[in-house]
Amino acid sequence: MATQGEYQFYNDCVNWPKRDVAALTDMIDSSIDITRKTFLKHVGYLNVAPIEAQLGYVSHWKQGLTMAGDWHISYHRSKLRGKRVYFFKWSAIEFVFTRKVKK
């Protein structure tokens, strides 16, 4: 069953504001590696699926390469300006997810 995690896509390093690059660098430098399973537990598949499709991945391995099957992807946990974040690294680009703002 697909889940909607408590973290949502925030930004990627390519579009990161120049005034905040130091925070991005600190986030990357202090990150720890995690598994895809742990990443999805917090972010949720429904928050990642649109990005996977944009990156050209298919949803089922019988259709081609899935993101889960791509061993070049790495998953991480860190802090950005003191708050927990999760991100994955694809082709040396970090895709950062932050906690959803409660309304």
Protein Blocks (a to p, Z undefined) as FASTA:
>chain_A
ZZddfbdcfbdfklpcfklmmmmmmmmmmpccddfklmmmmnopmlmmmmmmmnopafbf
klmccfklmmkbccddddeehiacddddeehiacdddddddZZ
